[in-house]
Amino acid sequence: MVSRSNHGRTDTPIFCRRGAGCVLLRQREGAKSAGFKSAEHRTLFAADPEHYAPQFDGYCAVQVSRGHKVEADPEAWTITNGKLYVFSGKPGVPIFQEQPVAIAKKANENWSKLRATQ
């Protein structure tokens, strides 16, 4: 995973999966886009973008489970059950890993309400 910033654009993590390549999520003025290491990786992503996208639109999974939308730290993430979860800080990773099913379930319940909030 890599994080960079240039020309007013914030590039957040590049998440890599064996055999499927890397995805660089870019944010500019609230819009998100993705860059790819190769055309093959873009094709794999285009076929199943939800497979590669962070859960909860990239907000901290632990905080979403607690009813809050908190931006993620690009250095704090894990892939569990084939899904990418990001966290507001590195301490969130072991918290999530202790109870991934319960936290993900509660976060999914809360996300339906939180998604529309700012």
Backbone hydrogen bonds, N-H to C=O, Kabsch-Sander energy under -0.5 kcal/mol:
donor,donor_aa,acceptor,acceptor_aa,energy
4,R,11,D,-1.4
6,N,9,R,-2.1
9,R,6,N,-2.3
10,T,27,Q,-1.7
11,D,4,R,-2.1
11,D,9,R,-0.7
12,T,10,T,-0.7
12,T,25,L,-2.3
14,I,2,V,-0.7
15,F,13,P,-0.7
15,F,23,V,-2.0
16,C,14,I,-0.5
17,R,21,G,-2.0
20,A,17,R,-2.1
21,G,17,R,-1.2
23,V,15,F,-1.6
24,L,35,G,-2.2
25,L,13,P,-1.6
25,L,23,V,-0.6
26,R,24,L,-0.5
26,R,33,S,-3.1
27,Q,10,T,-2.3
28,R,31,A,-2.1
31,A,28,R,-2.2
33,S,26,R,-2.0
35,G,24,L,-2.1
37,K,22,C,-0.7
42,R,38,S,-1.9
43,T,39,A,-2.2
44,L,40,E,-2.2
45,F,41,H,-2.4
46,A,42,R,-3.0
47,A,43,T,-1.8
48,D,44,L,-0.9
48,D,45,F,-1.0
51,H,48,D,-1.3
52,Y,48,D,-0.6
52,Y,49,P,-1.0
53,A,49,P,-1.9
55,Q,84,L,-2.9
57,D,54,P,-0.6
58,G,55,Q,-1.4
59,Y,56,F,-2.2
60,C,70,V,-2.8
61,A,86,V,-2.6
64,V,60,C,-2.4
65,S,61,A,-2.0
66,R,62,V,-0.8
66,R,63,Q,-0.6
67,G,64,V,-1.6
68,H,63,Q,-2.8
70,V,68,H,-0.7
72,A,58,G,-0.6
73,D,87,F,-3.2
76,A,73,D,-2.3
77,W,75,E,-0.7
78,T,85,Y,-2.3
80,T,78,T,-0.6
80,T,83,K,-2.4
83,K,80,T,-1.8
84,L,53,A,-0.6
85,Y,78,T,-3.0
85,Y,83,K,-0.6
87,F,76,A,-2.3
92,G,89,G,-1.9
93,V,90,K,-1.3
95,I,91,P,-1.2
96,F,92,G,-2.5
97,Q,93,V,-2.6
98,E,94,P,-1.5
99,Q,95,I,-0.9
99,Q,96,F,-0.8
103,I,99,Q,-2.6
104,A,100,P,-2.4
105,K,101,V,-2.4
106,K,102,A,-2.4
107,A,103,I,-2.8
108,N,104,A,-2.5
109,E,105,K,-2.1
110,N,106,K,-2.4
111,W,107,A,-2.5
112,S,108,N,-1.0
113,K,110,N,-1.2
114,L,110,N,-2.5
115,R,111,W,-2.7
117,T,114,L,-1.8
